[in-house]
Amino acid sequence: MKVLVTGGCGFLGSHICEFYAFRGDQVLSYDLMTKHELQRNPYSPDTAREYNWNYLESLGVTCVKADVRNAEALADHVSGCDFIAHTAAQPTMTIGLENPELDFSTNVIGGFNVLSAAHRHRIPVASCATIHIYGNELNTNLREEATRYSCEPPAFSESLPTLQGEITPLHASKMAADIYARMFIDSFGVKAASFRLSGIYGPRQFGGEDHGWVANFLIRAYMGLPMKVFHNGKQLRDIIHASDVARAFHAFYEKQVPGVYNIGGGPENTLSLLECIHLIEQLLGKKAEVEFAGERFGDLYYFVCDISKAQRHLAWNPLVSPREGVEGLLTWIKENSSLFSLPQTK
Ligand SMILES: NC(=O)c1ccc[n+]([C@@H]2O[C@H](COP(=O)([O-])OP(=O)(O)OC[C@H]3O[C@@H](n4cnc5c(N)ncnc54)[C@H](O)[C@@H]3O)[C@@H](O)[C@H]2O)c1
């Protein structure tokens, strides 16, 4: 088969490209190679930016630099494909607040163009939403334990009302794209899925303070840099390894049951920031330097996905445990430490 992966040279996109390349499929990464988020990290954005592109080319993936906001270019590249995995995005709350126009054009117009191209070419498409679209009102209903927040009920299904609480540009744009996926399903019969994703982690994640906290903590701890924890560190997610998300995309391609899906590690795979730091200290055999900062507008302190809908309709289950996945990510960071030891650019 031939698969087009928007944002293929990003973190998650690279795992989807890798998944299909390993199967021997034809893979096209369609990615604008943006750098605004990487520029906020302490290592070189250029080197980090090129890493996934070079890795994918070594697997035989065709990489093109192109924009999902350009409907014509997108339609040209979608022609002849069997499936679209849409991961290209402005994915952070902080950049969305600084540049709502970029957030809107990338996530809403780009998301619409991708769905529309799938409709025109009559092929299935799975897009990335985020659990942030549920909103952060859940923060008011949490119990504080020693190292984590807990909640009753402990996990949430797709029927949880969305946009409850404070709304940032990212909430609005990601929700709009999720609604457009449903619109294309209902009005035009497109085989579309919108994956409401929890915290994803894994190799090739150049995590920073805004996005990708597991990788951000690991890179910083390994390089001996301080980690910054916003709020008290008891924030909790059902983290999910990128390879498991890549498998979810293919599970959707195989089953093609349209709809919205919560995709996360589920109740078996939860980790708080403090617990993640503790695990990293165990793995590295040294104490990490941690700085605590205040709260951040829009942050969601607790989310665990009820993944039973994806289990039922897509016959999908996450396979990688947090300990196993974090160990694997640490191995990748150690093997590529030169990427992170470059002179500070900021
Ligand atoms: N990483 C997570 O923990 C997480 C959690 C929930 C949801 N998501 C969603 O998963 C998706 C992938 O996230 P990620 O962590 O891999 O992000 P990423 O920033 O690593 O990758 C996004 C890619 O999209 C590309 N891109 C940006 N604007 C583009 C445009 N206009 N046209 C084409 N390409 C463009 C970038 O160059 C980048 O390579 C996003 O939709 C994100 O919102 C991620």
PDBQT file of the ligand as one rigid body, heavy atoms in Angstrom, charges set to zero:
ROOT
HETATM    1  N1  LIG A 401       3.314  14.411  21.398  1.00  0.00    +0.000 N 
HETATM    2  C1  LIG A 401       2.267  14.332  22.195  1.00  0.00    +0.000 C 
HETATM    3  O1  LIG A 401       2.391  14.027  23.388  1.00  0.00    +0.000 OA
HETATM    4  C2  LIG A 401       0.871  14.590  21.660  1.00  0.00    +0.000 A 
HETATM    5  C3  LIG A 401      -0.220  14.502  22.532  1.00  0.00    +0.000 A 
HETATM    6  C4  LIG A 401      -1.499  14.705  22.031  1.00  0.00    +0.000 A 
HETATM    7  C5  LIG A 401      -1.686  14.996  20.681  1.00  0.00    +0.000 A 
HETATM    8  N2  LIG A 401      -0.594  15.071  19.866  1.00  0.00    +0.000 N 
HETATM    9  C6  LIG A 401      -0.834  15.370  18.449  1.00  0.00    +0.000 C 
HETATM   10  O2  LIG A 401      -0.115  14.435  17.658  1.00  0.00    +0.000 OA
HETATM   11  C7  LIG A 401       0.336  15.086  16.462  1.00  0.00    +0.000 C 
HETATM   12  C8  LIG A 401       1.829  14.904  16.301  1.00  0.00    +0.000 C 
HETATM   13  O3  LIG A 401       2.484  15.485  17.411  1.00  0.00    +0.000 OA
HETATM   14  P1  LIG A 401       4.066  15.436  17.530  1.00  0.00    +0.000 P 
HETATM   15  O4  LIG A 401       4.394  15.380  18.967  1.00  0.00    +0.000 OA
HETATM   16  O5  LIG A 401       4.612  14.400  16.630  1.00  0.00    +0.000 OA
HETATM   17  O6  LIG A 401       4.441  16.886  16.991  1.00  0.00    +0.000 OA
HETATM   18  P2  LIG A 401       5.751  17.360  16.195  1.00  0.00    +0.000 P 
HETATM   19  O7  LIG A 401       5.849  18.836  16.415  1.00  0.00    +0.000 OA
HETATM   20  O8  LIG A 401       6.935  16.512  16.548  1.00  0.00    +0.000 OA
HETATM   21  O9  LIG A 401       5.384  17.052  14.672  1.00  0.00    +0.000 OA
HETATM   22  C9  LIG A 401       4.530  17.853  13.928  1.00  0.00    +0.000 C 
HETATM   23  C10 LIG A 401       5.093  17.951  12.529  1.00  0.00    +0.000 C 
HETATM   24  O10 LIG A 401       4.177  18.724  11.751  1.00  0.00    +0.000 OA
HETATM   25  C11 LIG A 401       4.931  19.510  10.856  1.00  0.00    +0.000 C 
HETATM   26  N3  LIG A 401       4.144  20.665  10.438  1.00  0.00    +0.000 N 
HETATM   27  C12 LIG A 401       3.809  21.760  11.155  1.00  0.00    +0.000 A 
HETATM   28  N4  LIG A 401       3.082  22.610  10.416  1.00  0.00    +0.000 NA
HETATM   29  C13 LIG A 401       2.948  22.025   9.188  1.00  0.00    +0.000 A 
HETATM   30  C14 LIG A 401       2.299  22.405   7.990  1.00  0.00    +0.000 A 
HETATM   31  N5  LIG A 401       1.639  23.576   7.889  1.00  0.00    +0.000 N 
HETATM   32  N6  LIG A 401       2.340  21.556   6.933  1.00  0.00    +0.000 NA
HETATM   33  C15 LIG A 401       3.015  20.373   7.004  1.00  0.00    +0.000 A 
HETATM   34  N7  LIG A 401       3.666  19.980   8.124  1.00  0.00    +0.000 NA
HETATM   35  C16 LIG A 401       3.625  20.787   9.190  1.00  0.00    +0.000 A 
HETATM   36  C17 LIG A 401       6.176  19.927  11.631  1.00  0.00    +0.000 C 
HETATM   37  O11 LIG A 401       7.229  20.292  10.755  1.00  0.00    +0.000 OA
HETATM   38  C18 LIG A 401       6.454  18.665  12.459  1.00  0.00    +0.000 C 
HETATM   39  O12 LIG A 401       7.414  17.843  11.811  1.00  0.00    +0.000 OA
HETATM   40  C19 LIG A 401      -0.109  16.538  16.557  1.00  0.00    +0.000 C 
HETATM   41  O13 LIG A 401      -1.327  16.685  15.880  1.00  0.00    +0.000 OA
HETATM   42  C20 LIG A 401      -0.302  16.732  18.049  1.00  0.00    +0.000 C 
HETATM   43  O14 LIG A 401      -1.233  17.747  18.343  1.00  0.00    +0.000 OA
HETATM   44  C21 LIG A 401       0.672  14.883  20.312  1.00  0.00    +0.000 A 
ENDROOT
TORSDOF 0
